[in-house]
Amino acid sequence: MHHAKTNILTIKTPEGIVFSLGLAGPVVRFMAWSVDMASIAVIICVLNFFFGLLGIISRDLAVAANLLGYFVISIGYGIFTEWYWQGQTLGKRLLRLRVMDEQGLRLQISQIIVRNLLRFVDGLPAFYCVGGLACLISRRAQRLGDFAANTIVVRSPRIDVPDLDQLLEGKYNSFGDYPHLEARLRQRLTPRAAQMALQALVRRDELIPQARVELFRDLASYFKPIVEFPPEVTDGISDEQYVRNVVDALFRPAAPGRSVRASGLEDSR
Amino acid sequence: MIIDLQRFITEERRYWAELEAVLNELERKPAHKLDLPRLERFHYLYQRASADLAKLMTFSAEPNTRFYLEALVGRTYGEIHETRAKPHRLAPLHWFFVTFPRTFRKHLRAFGVCLAAMLLGGAFGAFVITADPAAKEVLLPFAHLQGDPSERVAREEGAQEDRLAGGKTSFSSYLMTHNTKVSILTLALGLTWGIGTLIMLFYNGVILGAVAWDYILAGETPFLLGWLLPHGAIEIPAILLAGQAGMILANALIGWGQPIALRRRLRQTAGDLVTLIGGVAIMLAWAGLIEAFFSQYHAPVVPYSVKIGFGVFELVVLALFLGKSGAKAGCETPPAGLKADRQQEQIQDCGISSV
């Protein structure tokens, strides 16, 4: 595992397989916590209404039920939701975060309880100052409760495949005449570089013209040496068209049903 | 290297789906155990998915498949490499009568440290009250404790009406929730290497010692015992147990004499912390009921002998419970330093279930 401060936790299994988990930072965690606080407030308001009805029988009983209800919800909300949704509260679900065991092992109920009880210290003196600071300093973005419970909070973003037909505008891709070079391109490019090219195309209309020209010039000059296509393919096309061809070669499904979305994998993730 | 990605995914997808189905089954039913052929198949599917992920890592254009496989391999890795016992079905009686007292006995030294801190605080409180009676106003945060003890006793014993009438249930709830919060904070302050926990216990000891000595000096010992013992016999040990949990956490952080890594030490203590604080919450619920419905009634309504007798009885039962309950020859919970596999063996022999 990495030992420097990073927003990625990489776990290497004994089988030699490496998988990475994106760590959630203090800001996004604070936002999730704010959603949870709002949820707790709503639940308590609803309970107050129903417990208030007990006042018809006994005012003493109604006050007692309210006190116990507030206590149980404020302490138990995080414990119950993280247990029930396997590491997620409502706020974490909305912001696509998840509590996980630090070593990638199964999250245990004792870990969930400990990390939630230790909020009492993380919340000191107010607004999670101690927890936020610990999260900033910790190399795995852990608050003190996470540290004691051996847990981390990871990001689990949903990856949407962009509409390639619209993106590539149905233009002819001359790279397709050289399938062996396209295969080499797919093999040599890193996933990060492929995503970089795709994102540049997705966001191209957000850029001012000068920045757009410079970005695609830089990207094209980065891709060109990786796999050299014959001059008759590359001559006379713009840098943006070059990058578009690269994205087309990397992402366009070869046949119907090839894409991950079509295979149904995305839904099961 | 993958030459034909579509063919690769088409061929491998059924294995991934099969692995995912087994994983879902295991996660849905934690107590379920796979038989040997299915276990072997599960392991084979894990290895196959791992190999697929390794192949896909070299392929740039399939981020979704890669993320999916990473999640799948990650989940399976958690199942296969997890060595801690799976949570059993809920067995609250076994947990309360066996696991809880055993956990207490397993960490007696931590409890001793907490008791010493509280006694020290008590002695300090008594000393301050003796040396400077005027300090009572600073030392005691409750107005009804700052006056003359004899005057209060006369007022309580001469009361014609029940001052808690119509408010006992809410008072009891307040006591339960407040004391449980204080206990959780006492545990959580173990994160300060135990310093915060010890300060909390010392501070509580100071208040207790000051009040007790003030009433003893005023010759109101029967009232004091009758007032405090019925609920204090449970409440004070409960706070000490919360402190014990805090010291266990502190000990795991400091790691004196434990030749194991910090993360493993913390991993080993999580279950004990939860057990202790769960037990503390139950004790405080009982103490809250007794304080609201019994402790506040004094002679002549309830004779002091009855109140003191009840408090002593509770204390004896608690001592027997914590000291003896769940004890079976050779079956005490293994100490934290024991090797994990030996611990597991011993736990299975004795039928100890985890929370």
Interface residues (C-beta under 8 A of the other chain):
Chain A: I11 T13 P14 E15 G16 I17 V18 F19 S20 L21 S58 R59 D60 L61 V63 A64 A65 L67 L68 Y70 F71 I75 Q86 D101 E102 Q103 G104 L105 R106 Q108 I109 S110 Q111 I113 V114 L117 L118 R119 F120 V121 L144 F147 A148 A149 N150 S156 I159 V161 A183 L185 R186 Q187 R188 L189 T190 P191 A193 A194 Q195 L250 F251 P253 A254 A255 G257 R258 V260 R261 S263 L265 E266 S268 R269
Chain B: M1 I3 L5 Q6 I9 R13 W16 A17 E20 E27 Y46 Q47 S50 L53 A54 M57 T58 F59 S60 A61 E62 P63 N64 T65 R66 F67 Y68 E70 A71 V73 G74 Y77 G78 E79 H81 E82 R84 P87 G166 G167 K168 T169 S170 S172 S173 Y174 M176 T177 T180 K181 I184 L185 L187 A188 L189 L191 T192 G196 L249 L253 R263 L266 R267 A270 G271 L273 V274 I277 S354 V355
